[in-house]
């Protein structure tokens, strides 16, 4: 993937240039609802560092960032109360996945049975 683009929408949310309803924040991560939710609970969790994707993050971030981010994802699931009913964590990487925003993010979805992982279309 190409170099990190500081003008991407999630970088702008991190800088406070675009509004988002922050539901969780710590030193490593920020979480806010997806603007086009596809489940009763659909939250995006992003690291604070400039990483383009899961691939970039897992290759280049520090151990502290990786651990801190993963713990933040779990903290969000607990905060939203979906940890007992279950939830899905998904991250798109690159063209074939349909990744739209080139700042690493995971989708945390839950609140109802989610169906198959991939649509058949
Ligand atoms: P991707 O396809 O890159 O995995 O997912 C990007 C997600 O970001 C999409 O689900 C889309 O609805 C969401 N999104 C795009 N722009 C905004 C925005 O300005 N605010 C919020 N909260 N979500 C956004």
Backbone and ligand atoms as CSV (ligand in chain L), in Angstrom:
chain,resi,resn,atom,element,x,y,z
A,1,UNK,N,N,0.853,-1.195,0.000
A,1,UNK,CA,C,0.000,0.000,0.000
A,1,UNK,C,C,0.888,1.244,0.000
A,2,UNK,N,N,0.367,2.347,-0.538
A,2,UNK,CA,C,1.164,3.562,-0.649
A,2,UNK,C,C,1.355,4.221,0.719
A,3,UNK,N,N,2.128,5.314,0.700
A,3,UNK,CA,C,2.461,6.000,1.950
A,3,UNK,C,C,1.204,6.542,2.631
A,4,UNK,N,N,1.327,6.746,3.935
A,4,UNK,CA,C,0.201,7.246,4.722
A,4,UNK,C,C,-0.220,8.636,4.236
A,5,UNK,N,N,-1.513,8.791,4.032
A,5,UNK,CA,C,-2.079,10.057,3.564
A,5,UNK,C,C,-2.738,10.779,4.745
A,6,UNK,N,N,-2.106,11.862,5.190
A,6,UNK,CA,C,-2.592,12.568,6.393
A,6,UNK,C,C,-3.960,13.215,6.209
A,7,UNK,N,N,-4.449,13.254,4.975
A,7,UNK,CA,C,-5.742,13.912,4.755
A,7,UNK,C,C,-6.905,12.919,4.819
A,8,UNK,N,N,-6.622,11.638,5.127
A,8,UNK,CA,C,-7.733,10.679,5.165
A,8,UNK,C,C,-8.707,11.039,6.293
A,9,UNK,N,N,-9.945,10.579,6.139
A,9,UNK,CA,C,-11.027,11.025,7.017
A,9,UNK,C,C,-10.779,10.647,8.486
A,10,UNK,N,N,-10.145,9.512,8.732
A,10,UNK,CA,C,-9.935,9.127,10.132
A,10,UNK,C,C,-8.797,9.944,10.755
A,11,UNK,N,N,-7.806,10.320,9.962
A,11,UNK,CA,C,-6.780,11.239,10.468
A,11,UNK,C,C,-7.426,12.568,10.843
A,12,UNK,N,N,-8.396,12.976,10.051
A,12,UNK,CA,C,-9.077,14.241,10.330
A,12,UNK,C,C,-9.947,14.131,11.582
A,13,UNK,N,N,-10.551,12.979,11.804
A,13,UNK,CA,C,-11.308,12.769,13.056
A,13,UNK,C,C,-10.338,12.804,14.233
A,14,UNK,N,N,-9.180,12.154,14.102
A,14,UNK,CA,C,-8.177,12.161,15.176
A,14,UNK,C,C,-7.740,13.583,15.520
A,15,UNK,N,N,-7.618,14.425,14.507
A,15,UNK,CA,C,-7.182,15.818,14.735
A,15,UNK,C,C,-8.344,16.710,15.167
A,16,UNK,N,N,-9.550,16.156,15.223
A,16,UNK,CA,C,-10.708,16.948,15.640
A,16,UNK,C,C,-11.256,17.835,14.544
A,17,UNK,N,N,-10.852,17.586,13.301
A,17,UNK,CA,C,-11.301,18.432,12.182
A,17,UNK,C,C,-12.673,18.007,11.656
A,18,UNK,N,N,-13.020,16.735,11.906
A,18,UNK,CA,C,-14.328,16.207,11.519
A,18,UNK,C,C,-14.959,15.660,12.792
A,19,UNK,N,N,-16.227,15.991,13.043
A,19,UNK,CA,C,-16.848,15.515,14.282
A,19,UNK,C,C,-17.117,14.014,14.263
A,20,UNK,N,N,-17.007,13.411,15.430
A,20,UNK,CA,C,-17.386,12.008,15.612
A,20,UNK,C,C,-17.786,11.874,17.078
A,21,UNK,N,N,-18.724,10.974,17.333
A,21,UNK,CA,C,-19.151,10.724,18.708
A,21,UNK,C,C,-18.155,9.738,19.321
A,22,UNK,N,N,-17.253,10.253,20.118
A,22,UNK,CA,C,-16.198,9.401,20.682
A,22,UNK,C,C,-16.803,8.540,21.786
A,23,UNK,N,N,-16.680,7.237,21.627
A,23,UNK,CA,C,-17.222,6.353,22.663
A,23,UNK,C,C,-16.129,5.734,23.513
A,24,UNK,N,N,-14.887,5.846,23.070
A,24,UNK,CA,C,-13.761,5.324,23.867
A,24,UNK,C,C,-12.495,6.001,23.357
A,25,UNK,N,N,-11.605,6.329,24.295
A,25,UNK,CA,C,-10.305,6.868,23.898
A,25,UNK,C,C,-9.288,6.538,24.973
A,26,UNK,N,N,-8.104,6.133,24.547
A,26,UNK,CA,C,-6.967,6.009,25.469
A,26,UNK,C,C,-5.705,6.402,24.701
A,27,UNK,N,N,-4.539,6.075,25.236
A,27,UNK,CA,C,-3.291,6.508,24.597
A,27,UNK,C,C,-3.090,5.893,23.214
A,28,UNK,N,N,-3.756,4.788,22.954
A,28,UNK,CA,C,-3.467,4.021,21.741
A,28,UNK,C,C,-4.587,4.014,20.720
A,29,UNK,N,N,-5.781,4.327,21.137
A,29,UNK,CA,C,-6.927,4.090,20.250
A,29,UNK,C,C,-8.049,5.087,20.475
A,30,UNK,N,N,-8.847,5.225,19.431
A,30,UNK,CA,C,-10.049,6.052,19.459
A,30,UNK,C,C,-11.168,5.216,18.840
A,31,UNK,N,N,-12.366,5.283,19.410
A,31,UNK,CA,C,-13.496,4.519,18.869
A,31,UNK,C,C,-14.703,5.428,18.709
A,32,UNK,N,N,-15.396,5.216,17.595
A,32,UNK,CA,C,-16.585,6.030,17.289
A,32,UNK,C,C,-17.506,5.209,16.396
A,33,UNK,N,N,-18.812,5.515,16.377
A,33,UNK,CA,C,-19.743,4.741,15.550
A,33,UNK,C,C,-19.464,4.919,14.061
A,34,UNK,N,N,-19.657,3.835,13.310
A,34,UNK,CA,C,-19.576,3.943,11.854
A,34,UNK,C,C,-20.706,4.831,11.359
A,35,UNK,N,N,-20.408,5.674,10.397
A,35,UNK,CA,C,-21.407,6.615,9.886
A,35,UNK,C,C,-22.524,5.881,9.131
A,36,UNK,N,N,-22.257,4.682,8.669
A,36,UNK,CA,C,-23.251,3.879,7.934
A,36,UNK,C,C,-23.312,2.484,8.564
A,37,UNK,N,N,-23.934,2.382,9.751
A,37,UNK,CA,C,-23.876,1.123,10.495
A,37,UNK,C,C,-24.541,-0.036,9.759
A,38,UNK,N,N,-23.920,-1.205,9.866
A,38,UNK,CA,C,-24.455,-2.412,9.229
A,38,UNK,C,C,-24.851,-3.468,10.255
A,39,UNK,N,N,-24.942,-3.071,11.498
A,39,UNK,CA,C,-25.389,-3.941,12.592
A,39,UNK,C,C,-25.868,-3.015,13.700
A,40,UNK,N,N,-26.673,-3.532,14.648
A,40,UNK,CA,C,-27.140,-2.666,15.741
A,40,UNK,C,C,-25.988,-1.989,16.476
A,41,UNK,N,N,-24.901,-2.706,16.652
A,41,UNK,CA,C,-23.659,-2.101,17.153
A,41,UNK,C,C,-22.645,-2.177,16.023
A,42,UNK,N,N,-22.145,-1.037,15.584
A,42,UNK,CA,C,-21.110,-1.006,14.540
A,42,UNK,C,C,-20.196,0.171,14.831
A,43,UNK,N,N,-19.055,-0.161,15.409
A,43,UNK,CA,C,-18.112,0.854,15.861
A,43,UNK,C,C,-16.794,0.666,15.135
A,44,UNK,N,N,-16.143,1.777,14.863
A,44,UNK,CA,C,-14.800,1.747,14.276
A,44,UNK,C,C,-13.790,2.068,15.368
A,45,UNK,N,N,-12.714,1.307,15.401
A,45,UNK,CA,C,-11.650,1.555,16.362
A,45,UNK,C,C,-10.377,1.762,15.568
A,46,UNK,N,N,-9.706,2.867,15.852
A,46,UNK,CA,C,-8.515,3.226,15.079
A,46,UNK,C,C,-7.347,3.473,16.031
A,47,UNK,N,N,-6.133,3.131,15.592
A,47,UNK,CA,C,-4.962,3.486,16.392
A,47,UNK,C,C,-4.654,4.968,16.222
A,48,UNK,N,N,-3.930,5.530,17.168
A,48,UNK,CA,C,-3.599,6.949,17.082
A,48,UNK,C,C,-2.427,7.210,16.140
A,49,UNK,N,N,-1.637,6.186,15.870
A,49,UNK,CA,C,-0.485,6.354,14.978
A,49,UNK,C,C,-0.887,6.285,13.515
A,50,UNK,N,N,0.034,6.756,12.629
A,50,UNK,CA,C,-0.260,6.852,11.202
A,50,UNK,C,C,0.016,5.551,10.451
A,51,UNK,N,N,-0.891,4.602,10.548
A,51,UNK,CA,C,-0.736,3.320,9.866
A,51,UNK,C,C,-1.862,3.141,8.871
A,52,UNK,N,N,-1.510,2.646,7.687
A,52,UNK,CA,C,-2.502,2.577,6.611
A,52,UNK,C,C,-3.468,1.412,6.744
A,53,UNK,N,N,-3.023,0.331,7.395
A,53,UNK,CA,C,-3.827,-0.893,7.381
A,53,UNK,C,C,-3.374,-1.821,8.497
A,54,UNK,N,N,-4.116,-2.908,8.684
A,54,UNK,CA,C,-3.710,-3.973,9.613
A,54,UNK,C,C,-2.321,-4.485,9.248
A,55,UNK,N,N,-2.065,-4.627,7.964
A,55,UNK,CA,C,-0.772,-5.134,7.495
A,55,UNK,C,C,0.340,-4.180,7.914
A,56,UNK,N,N,0.147,-2.897,7.635
A,56,UNK,CA,C,1.146,-1.876,7.978
A,56,UNK,C,C,1.322,-1.803,9.501
A,57,UNK,N,N,0.204,-1.773,10.219
A,57,UNK,CA,C,0.254,-1.658,11.680
A,57,UNK,C,C,1.000,-2.838,12.298
A,58,UNK,N,N,0.643,-4.034,11.863
A,58,UNK,CA,C,1.231,-5.227,12.480
A,58,UNK,C,C,2.697,-5.386,12.125
A,59,UNK,N,N,3.111,-4.786,11.012
A,59,UNK,CA,C,4.515,-4.826,10.599
A,59,UNK,C,C,5.327,-3.730,11.286
A,60,UNK,N,N,4.755,-2.544,11.416
A,60,UNK,CA,C,5.565,-1.369,11.779
A,60,UNK,C,C,5.305,-0.785,13.165
A,61,UNK,N,N,4.179,-1.062,13.769
A,61,UNK,CA,C,3.896,-0.459,15.079
A,61,UNK,C,C,4.749,-1.114,16.162
A,62,UNK,N,N,4.905,-0.396,17.257
A,62,UNK,CA,C,5.641,-0.955,18.393
A,62,UNK,C,C,4.793,-2.015,19.094
A,63,UNK,N,N,5.472,-2.843,19.870
A,63,UNK,CA,C,4.731,-3.844,20.646
A,63,UNK,C,C,3.701,-3.158,21.545
A,64,UNK,N,N,4.087,-2.032,22.148
A,64,UNK,CA,C,3.175,-1.316,23.053
A,64,UNK,C,C,1.932,-0.848,22.293
A,65,UNK,N,N,2.135,-0.360,21.075
A,65,UNK,CA,C,0.979,0.101,20.284
A,65,UNK,C,C,0.061,-1.070,19.925
A,66,UNK,N,N,0.655,-2.184,19.552
A,66,UNK,CA,C,-0.148,-3.345,19.142
A,66,UNK,C,C,-0.923,-3.896,20.339
A,67,UNK,N,N,-0.249,-4.038,21.451
A,67,UNK,CA,C,-0.935,-4.547,22.643
A,67,UNK,C,C,-1.993,-3.547,23.101
A,68,UNK,N,N,-1.610,-2.280,23.138
A,68,UNK,CA,C,-2.550,-1.251,23.595
A,68,UNK,C,C,-3.777,-1.191,22.711
A,69,UNK,N,N,-3.575,-1.297,21.409
A,69,UNK,CA,C,-4.717,-1.238,20.487
A,69,UNK,C,C,-5.639,-2.431,20.690
A,70,UNK,N,N,-5.068,-3.613,20.761
A,70,UNK,CA,C,-5.914,-4.813,20.931
A,70,UNK,C,C,-6.669,-4.775,22.253
A,71,UNK,N,N,-6.027,-4.284,23.285
A,71,UNK,CA,C,-6.728,-4.169,24.567
A,71,UNK,C,C,-7.861,-3.142,24.461
A,72,UNK,N,N,-7.639,-2.101,23.677
A,72,UNK,CA,C,-8.681,-1.084,23.499
A,72,UNK,C,C,-9.892,-1.678,22.788
A,73,UNK,N,N,-9.657,-2.542,21.799
A,73,UNK,CA,C,-10.778,-3.173,21.093
A,73,UNK,C,C,-11.636,-3.962,22.082
A,74,UNK,N,N,-10.985,-4.715,22.941
A,74,UNK,CA,C,-11.720,-5.492,23.941
A,74,UNK,C,C,-12.437,-4.562,24.925
A,75,UNK,N,N,-11.775,-3.486,25.303
A,75,UNK,CA,C,-12.401,-2.536,26.230
A,75,UNK,C,C,-13.667,-1.942,25.615
A,76,UNK,N,N,-13.626,-1.679,24.313
A,76,UNK,CA,C,-14.816,-1.146,23.642
A,76,UNK,C,C,-15.942,-2.180,23.663
A,77,UNK,N,N,-15.615,-3.432,23.372
A,77,UNK,CA,C,-16.637,-4.495,23.394
A,77,UNK,C,C,-17.281,-4.583,24.769
A,78,UNK,N,N,-16.483,-4.479,25.807
A,78,UNK,CA,C,-17.030,-4.534,27.169
A,78,UNK,C,C,-17.859,-3.290,27.454
A,79,UNK,N,N,-17.351,-2.146,27.045
A,79,UNK,CA,C,-18.077,-0.897,27.301
A,79,UNK,C,C,-19.445,-0.905,26.622
A,80,UNK,N,N,-19.524,-1.509,25.446
A,80,UNK,CA,C,-20.787,-1.550,24.706
A,80,UNK,C,C,-21.656,-2.729,25.120
A,81,UNK,N,N,-21.131,-3.608,25.962
A,81,UNK,CA,C,-21.924,-4.704,26.500
A,81,UNK,C,C,-22.150,-5.855,25.544
A,82,UNK,N,N,-21.300,-6.003,24.539
A,82,UNK,CA,C,-21.494,-7.100,23.572
A,82,UNK,C,C,-20.550,-8.279,23.821
A,83,UNK,N,N,-19.736,-8.188,24.861
A,83,UNK,CA,C,-18.726,-9.234,25.070
A,83,UNK,C,C,-19.351,-10.570,25.442
A,84,UNK,N,N,-20.550,-10.559,26.043
A,84,UNK,CA,C,-21.170,-11.835,26.410
A,84,UNK,C,C,-22.028,-12.395,25.278
A,85,UNK,N,N,-22.734,-11.530,24.581
A,85,UNK,CA,C,-23.567,-12.001,23.461
A,85,UNK,C,C,-22.723,-12.323,22.238
A,86,UNK,N,N,-21.568,-11.724,22.141
A,86,UNK,CA,C,-20.653,-11.993,21.031
A,86,UNK,C,C,-20.594,-10.847,20.042
A,87,UNK,N,N,-19.517,-10.814,19.328
A,87,UNK,CA,C,-19.306,-9.723,18.359
A,87,UNK,C,C,-18.284,-10.161,17.328
A,88,UNK,N,N,-18.182,-9.376,16.284
A,88,UNK,CA,C,-17.224,-9.656,15.195
A,88,UNK,C,C,-16.259,-8.483,15.067
A,89,UNK,N,N,-14.987,-8.808,14.911
A,89,UNK,CA,C,-13.960,-7.799,14.650
A,89,UNK,C,C,-13.406,-8.085,13.275
A,90,UNK,N,N,-13.428,-7.066,12.432
A,90,UNK,CA,C,-13.045,-7.266,11.035
A,90,UNK,C,C,-12.232,-6.061,10.564
A,91,UNK,N,N,-11.230,-6.336,9.754
A,91,UNK,CA,C,-10.451,-5.233,9.189
A,91,UNK,C,C,-10.190,-5.488,7.716
A,92,UNK,N,N,-10.535,-4.536,6.890
A,92,UNK,CA,C,-10.261,-4.625,5.460
A,92,UNK,C,C,-8.851,-4.130,5.175
A,93,UNK,N,N,-8.169,-4.842,4.287
A,93,UNK,CA,C,-6.796,-4.477,3.900
A,93,UNK,C,C,-6.714,-4.453,2.377
A,94,UNK,N,N,-6.559,-3.270,1.833
A,94,UNK,CA,C,-6.268,-3.149,0.410
A,94,UNK,C,C,-7.453,-3.345,-0.523
A,95,UNK,N,N,-7.123,-3.414,-1.795
A,95,UNK,CA,C,-8.122,-3.309,-2.866
A,95,UNK,C,C,-9.152,-4.430,-2.832
A,96,UNK,N,N,-8.724,-5.665,-2.771
A,96,UNK,CA,C,-9.684,-6.772,-2.839
A,96,UNK,C,C,-10.635,-6.800,-1.652
A,97,UNK,N,N,-10.236,-6.231,-0.547
A,97,UNK,CA,C,-11.112,-6.201,0.630
A,97,UNK,C,C,-12.152,-5.097,0.535
A,98,UNK,N,N,-11.893,-4.111,-0.334
A,98,UNK,CA,C,-12.775,-2.946,-0.415
A,98,UNK,C,C,-12.448,-1.879,0.609
A,99,UNK,N,N,-11.236,-1.907,1.169
A,99,UNK,CA,C,-10.861,-0.877,2.152
A,99,UNK,C,C,-11.035,0.506,1.547
A,100,UNK,N,N,-11.826,1.339,2.239
A,100,UNK,CA,C,-12.114,2.688,1.736
A,100,UNK,C,C,-11.214,3.734,2.380
A,101,UNK,N,N,-10.965,3.571,3.662
A,101,UNK,CA,C,-10.232,4.615,4.391
A,101,UNK,C,C,-8.833,4.094,4.723
A,102,UNK,N,N,-7.787,4.782,4.241
A,102,UNK,CA,C,-6.421,4.271,4.396
A,102,UNK,C,C,-5.760,4.652,5.724
A,103,UNK,N,N,-6.522,4.499,6.802
A,103,UNK,CA,C,-5.975,4.573,8.166
A,103,UNK,C,C,-6.471,3.297,8.836
A,104,UNK,N,N,-5.548,2.497,9.390
A,104,UNK,CA,C,-5.949,1.212,9.971
A,104,UNK,C,C,-7.157,1.378,10.888
A,105,UNK,N,N,-8.117,0.505,10.715
A,105,UNK,CA,C,-9.282,0.504,11.596
A,105,UNK,C,C,-9.841,-0.900,11.647
A,106,UNK,N,N,-10.478,-1.220,12.756
A,106,UNK,CA,C,-11.279,-2.442,12.824
A,106,UNK,C,C,-12.734,-2.029,12.991
A,107,UNK,N,N,-13.583,-2.851,12.376
A,107,UNK,CA,C,-15.022,-2.734,12.574
A,107,UNK,C,C,-15.367,-3.690,13.711
A,108,UNK,N,N,-16.053,-3.207,14.712
A,108,UNK,CA,C,-16.567,-4.071,15.778
A,108,UNK,C,C,-18.088,-4.060,15.633
A,109,UNK,N,N,-18.639,-5.235,15.309
A,109,UNK,CA,C,-20.070,-5.342,15.042
A,109,UNK,C,C,-20.711,-6.348,15.986
A,110,UNK,N,N,-21.946,-6.065,16.384
A,110,UNK,CA,C,-22.663,-6.987,17.252
A,110,UNK,C,C,-24.051,-6.453,17.528
A,111,UNK,N,N,-24.636,-6.966,18.603
A,111,UNK,CA,C,-25.969,-6.524,19.001
A,111,UNK,C,C,-27.078,-7.367,18.440
A,112,UNK,N,N,-26.748,-8.321,17.546
A,112,UNK,CA,C,-27.725,-9.240,16.950
A,112,UNK,C,C,-26.922,-10.307,16.207
A,113,UNK,N,N,-27.549,-11.455,15.888
A,113,UNK,CA,C,-26.825,-12.434,15.076
A,113,UNK,C,C,-26.378,-11.795,13.762
A,114,UNK,N,N,-25.127,-12.026,13.392
A,114,UNK,CA,C,-24.533,-11.298,12.273
A,114,UNK,C,C,-24.571,-12.057,10.951
A,115,UNK,N,N,-24.930,-13.329,11.004
A,115,UNK,CA,C,-24.983,-14.077,9.751
A,115,UNK,C,C,-23.607,-14.485,9.278
A,116,UNK,N,N,-23.524,-14.952,8.018
A,116,UNK,CA,C,-22.247,-15.448,7.510
A,116,UNK,C,C,-21.198,-14.345,7.438
A,117,UNK,N,N,-19.959,-14.752,7.484
A,117,UNK,CA,C,-18.869,-13.773,7.458
A,117,UNK,C,C,-18.868,-12.978,6.160
A,118,UNK,N,N,-19.044,-13.679,5.038
A,118,UNK,CA,C,-18.990,-13.004,3.744
A,118,UNK,C,C,-20.313,-13.184,3.017
A,119,UNK,N,N,-20.758,-12.119,2.320
A,119,UNK,CA,C,-21.966,-12.256,1.520
A,119,UNK,C,C,-21.649,-13.156,0.333
A,120,UNK,N,N,-22.681,-13.755,-0.243
A,120,UNK,CA,C,-22.445,-14.685,-1.357
A,120,UNK,C,C,-22.482,-13.971,-2.702
A,121,UNK,N,N,-22.742,-12.658,-2.691
A,121,UNK,CA,C,-22.833,-11.941,-3.973
A,121,UNK,C,C,-21.468,-11.730,-4.581
L,1,LIG,P1,P,-13.499,0.261,5.185
L,1,LIG,O1,O,-14.284,-0.040,3.942
L,1,LIG,O2,O,-12.328,1.164,4.884
L,1,LIG,O3,O,-13.127,-0.965,5.948
L,1,LIG,O4,O,-14.501,1.015,6.150
L,1,LIG,C1,C,-14.582,2.398,6.239
L,1,LIG,C2,C,-15.813,2.722,7.063
L,1,LIG,O5,O,-15.729,4.064,7.453
L,1,LIG,C3,C,-17.129,2.518,6.325
L,1,LIG,O6,O,-17.917,1.544,6.992
L,1,LIG,C4,C,-17.781,3.922,6.368
L,1,LIG,O7,O,-19.172,3.866,6.597
L,1,LIG,C5,C,-17.033,4.595,7.502
L,1,LIG,N1,N,-16.878,6.047,7.368
L,1,LIG,C6,C,-16.492,6.711,6.251
L,1,LIG,N2,N,-16.436,8.036,6.491
L,1,LIG,C7,C,-16.798,8.196,7.784
L,1,LIG,C8,C,-16.920,9.354,8.627
L,1,LIG,O8,O,-16.702,10.504,8.235
L,1,LIG,N3,N,-17.306,9.133,9.918
L,1,LIG,C9,C,-17.573,7.880,10.387
L,1,LIG,N4,N,-17.947,7.777,11.664
L,1,LIG,N5,N,-17.460,6.782,9.622
L,1,LIG,C10,C,-17.073,6.934,8.336
